[in-house]
Amino acid sequence: MKNKWTAGIFLGALLIIIGIIGLFMRSGEFPVNVGNGNEDVVDTDTGRKLPVPALLEDQNPNEGISEFEISVQEGETEFIPGQTTPTLGYNGSYLGPVIKVSRGDEVRMHVRNELSDETSVHWHGLEVEGTADGGPHQVIPEKDIWEPVFSIDQPAATLWFHPHVIGTTAIQVYYGLAGLFIVEDENSKSLNLPDEYGVNDIPLIIQDRSFTEDGSFLYYDNMMDGAYGDYIMVNGAITPYLDVDQLKMRFRIVNGANARNFDLRLSDRSEFQQIASDGGLLESPVVSDSLFITPGERAEIIVDFSDYEEGDVLELISDGELVMTFRVGEEAEDVTEIPEKLAEIERMDPDLVSGFKSIELDGMGHMVTLNGRQFDMDRIDDDVAEGELEIWEISTFRSMMMGSAGHPFHIHGTQFQVLSRNGEEPYQNEKGWKDTIFVQAGETVRILVRFRFKGLFMYHCHILEHEEAGMMGQLEVY
């Protein structure tokens, strides 16, 4: 018994020491303020209107070809009145514009890195060749340009893009590098859903951040489950408000936080309808009064504000914390509808599986592993033939023993289908296409995976501090 207590004390001390070392090692080249979690609270009651990211202009007039220019740059942003925060952004000081394309388009990207450090742009959720994925093998050196070309061949979906470089991913995302990538297809265009961008079709990039007294970001890795912020932000504004008319509103929700899960609800506990998950529309709407969404995941929901009266105020909350506020305005004509059938999803057949992979996510803080190993850029952990159907079993049993809250697991370059959760049917809103799946401590989730493009792809925990600490592997599709 004495030896067990000694081992436990040693392990705890080692976790703290490694955490402190890792925290400073990952500070990178950016002006990172590292805190101990006990800083004074700053006044962030900004009463700010929700910013809506602009649609990025297509530079190519030819039909079927979409061409975009992205500048990764440093800047300053005012989150707190009277104070400026050093930030990073795409084509601006914080976050980025929305890229919108259609299925069948050839996409030509011109990504210029204006930072004083290397970066990359990972197209999270896009099914593309490995050389266009934007992972750690497609690093863009400082003051250099990356020009991938790829075709869009997947259903309508809300995807996103963000850095994926070894050692500074968490910091670069925390400082503002994230943007939306929307795919449309013939089916989505034929539905009478709310789809007027910026009017009744609004993106909500939800994050959390901490600040120092002078307004600078305070990046604090709690050495357990990643970097949590003191304040919730939506589209780069702290707990903003949005004026809405009495009609149906579509919200494309992205959990863009480094590590925090959000359990979203309306303050009056009224129901809404989820119409899409990571990889696109669900077959049918799912009615719910809450949405649990983990880092990297996306969901599209529709809230019907026609049930309210002018002057009503409705809050979006997560675990008792304010996320944003809806201020209900006048009655409005609403010709949109939510059909009972949203999409036809081709189900992959488990009987056609020809391979099996087991993924075990272990540990917490900076002592994390994937299948007992930490990431090595020079090691290929697994491979699979292009087009081959496999079952992947993801489990977190050892993480449960260490007290972890679970892990959002993401695979690059593919959209998968959830087969089972702990041997049971997956949740209704998990029955569409997914590229990120949350595996709670002690759970086992089985997914059906098929890669349609060749190349080298990452798979990892999307708690960014866990990813950087080594909870990541790489797979070659041949």
Disulfide bonds with the S-S distance in Angstrom:
none
